[in-house]
C-alpha cells in the first residue's frame, strides 16, 4: 500500500518500534522520536521472555491482604517504599478495586488477545529486520520444589488450558534432562512449549530501528515535550530539538507517557513500577530455555550478556535512587536455583539494572484514540508484558490509523476507562 501520510511514533522501545514496522508495512511514512538509544528503557532490562502464559494481572481477589506486607518488607517480591505511599495511594486504591473476579476475567481476555500471537508476529518482524537469530522458540519451564506449590497454581493453569494454551506436567527426570544445571530439589515442573525467548531485547530494538530507517523511516534523537493541536487534531509533536509535523501521532513512550497523555486531555493513572535484574556476565551456567521459579518469583534466562535473574517489582516513584539490595536479593535467589552458582568464582562479574515498567491499576495497557485529538493514538501501559505484547499492539494501532477494524476487542484497553 502506498500512503503519503506521516506518523510520528513517540518512543523507541519495542512497543514503539513494532508499531513503526507495522505502519511501514502498510505504506505510512514513519518518524520515531526518543531521547535515548532504541530499546534502552524497560525493553533493555527485560529478561526477554515471550510469554503467552502471562495473562493474569497483579490485581486479583484478596490482593488487599498483601498490602501491609508490601509496605513492611522492602525486599519482598513486590514492595512499596513508605515514602512514596502518599503519592501512590490513589493508584493503589484503583488497583485494589480492580482485584475482583469480574475485572480479572476482563483482564485475562485482554492480555491473552495481545500475547497469544507474539511468537508468530515476532518471527515475521525479525525476518524482515535481519534479526531471526534473536527470536527463539524453546519454551519455558515453571519449576517447583513441592507438589503442593505446583498444585496451588492449578486454577490458573486450568484457565490457560481453557484458552488453548498448551503445557505439560513433567517428571523430575525429564526436567533435569531438559535443564541439568537446575537444583535437584526442584522435582516438579510445567513445560510450556509455546513460549519463546529473546536473548537480547535491546539488540532486537536496534535491529528493528535499523529496518525502519532502511525502509525510509527516520529516527529523531530528542524528547517529546508536547503537541501543537488545532481543531481537534495534532499538527505537530513539539520536541526539545524542534517540531515534527504529523498526520498521525502514536504515544508509545512507556512510563514517560503519562504527562504527554495529560496534554491530550487524558489523566491516566500510570505508575512507574520499578523493576530490577542482576546478571552474571559470561556465566558458564547456560540454560537451554528460561526457567521460572514461581515460589521465589525469579525468572532466570541465559542472555547474550550472561545469566540474568529478574522478577521483582517496587513502587517508589521515578526519582528515588535504586535500592540495589533488591537486585542482590534476586541474585541470591538465583544462586539457590543453580548449585554451581552457590559459591561465586573469583572471576565472576555481576551487573545490576533498574528501570521503569509503565503499569496501570488493572494491568491492561492503554490502546486507542485520544478523545480530544482524533489523530493521536495511545499505545502504552503494558506493565510486565511489554516485550511479549509489542507486535500485536503494533497491529492494533496500524488497524486504527488505517481505518480498519482491529481483530481484538478494544473496550478493555480504552483510554477513557479511568475517566477524563
Secondary structure by P-SEA (a helix, b strand, c coil): ccccbbbbbccccaaaaaaaaaaaaaccbbbbbbcccccccccccccccccccccccccccccccaaaaaaacccccbbbcccccccaaaaaaaaaaaccaaaaaaaaaaaaaaccaaaaaaaaaaaaacccccccccccccccccccccccaaaaaaaaaaacbbbbbbcaaaaaaaccccccccccccccccbbbbccaaaaaaaaaaaaaaabbbbbcccccccccccccccbbbcccbbbbbcbbbccccccaaaaaaaaccccccccccccccccccccccccbbbbcccccbbbbbccccbbbbbbbbcccccccccaaaaaaaaaaaaaaccccccccccbbbbbbbbbbbcccccccccccccccccbbbbcccccccccaaaaaaaaaaaaaacccccccccccccccccc
